[in-house]
Amino acid sequence: MKVEHFFLKYAYPCAYIKMDRGEITQEQVDELRDIAVHDKDIDRTTLEKVFKNAMPNIDRLAAQMHADRWDIEVMQRYFRKYHNEVIAQGIGVYKTAPESFKDLCRVHIATIIAKPDKQFFMVEYKSHKGMQRRAVFNEFLPEADIGDKVRIHYAYAVEFA
């Protein structure tokens, strides 16, 4: 998978927040979804512009790793571990965000416990509040099945864990 696709699958759910803030349009959200779901090409400049708030955190990690921001290992480490550390440290918007928002923002490893319809998985995961359940979109992992472990971000199953 190209690093841009990996990044977008994790970042895409944040596009809805960007839209609510008036930073991007519904048309742009729809275009990003199409690119993410169908692994279409997208340039890094567009990703950096739309998801500019993530870039300083990714850059800090890249510097620690002595690597480029767009190195796949940097992106994997960022979303699989470092992103949750940024939230825990209260960096940026997470300084004043409510705990429920922070929990949605965290990347969790979850187990698929049901497939109620063609669009969603019901997953179970451990959070700071104990075991939690929630529905997540399956459009990035349509081949996943009950019992599979997946990484979730916001309301999306993003990749197999």
Residue pairs with C-beta under 8 A, 6 or more apart in sequence:
1 39
2 39
3 70
3 71
3 72
3 75
4 41
4 42
4 43
4 44
4 47
4 70
5 36
5 39
6 72
6 75
6 76
6 79
6 159
7 47
7 51
7 75
7 79
8 32
8 35
8 36
8 42
8 47
9 36
9 140
9 156
9 158
9 159
10 79
10 83
10 107
10 153
10 158
11 47
11 50
11 51
11 54
12 32
12 33
12 36
12 156
13 153
13 154
13 155
13 156
14 51
14 54
14 154
15 24
15 28
15 29
15 32
15 33
15 50
16 29
18 24
18 29
18 50
18 51
19 25
19 26
19 28
19 29
23 50
24 50
28 50
32 42
32 50
34 40
35 41
35 42
36 140
37 139
37 140
44 70
48 55
53 92
53 93
55 69
57 78
57 82
57 83
57 86
57 91
57 92
58 69
58 74
58 75
58 78
59 69
61 74
61 77
61 78
61 82
62 68
62 69
62 71
62 74
65 71
65 73
65 74
65 77
67 73
67 74
68 74
79 107
79 151
79 153
79 158
80 107
80 151
83 105
83 106
83 107
84 106
84 107
86 92
86 94
87 94
87 102
87 105
87 106
94 102
94 105
97 105
99 128
103 127
103 128
103 129
103 132
104 154
104 155
105 153
105 154
106 127
106 153
107 151
107 152
107 153
107 158
108 125
108 126
108 127
108 151
108 152
109 125
109 149
109 150
109 151
109 152
109 161
110 123
110 124
110 125
110 136
110 149
110 150
110 151
110 152
110 157
110 161
111 123
111 124
111 125
111 147
111 148
111 149
111 150
112 121
112 122
112 123
112 144
112 145
112 146
112 147
112 148
112 149
112 150
112 157
113 122
113 123
113 124
113 133
113 146
114 121
114 122
114 146
115 121
115 122
115 138
115 145
115 146
116 122
116 135
118 138
119 137
119 138
119 139
120 135
120 136
120 137
120 138
121 135
121 136
121 138
121 144
121 150
121 157
122 133
122 134
122 135
123 133
123 134
123 135
123 136
123 150
123 152
123 157
124 131
124 132
124 133
125 131
125 132
125 152
126 132
134 152
134 155
135 155
136 152
136 155
136 156
136 157
137 155
137 156
137 157
138 144
138 157
139 156
140 156
140 157
140 158
140 159
141 150
141 157
141 158
141 159
141 160
144 150
144 157
144 160
148 160
149 160
149 161
150 157
150 158
150 159
150 160
150 161
151 157
151 158
151 159
151 160
151 161
152 158
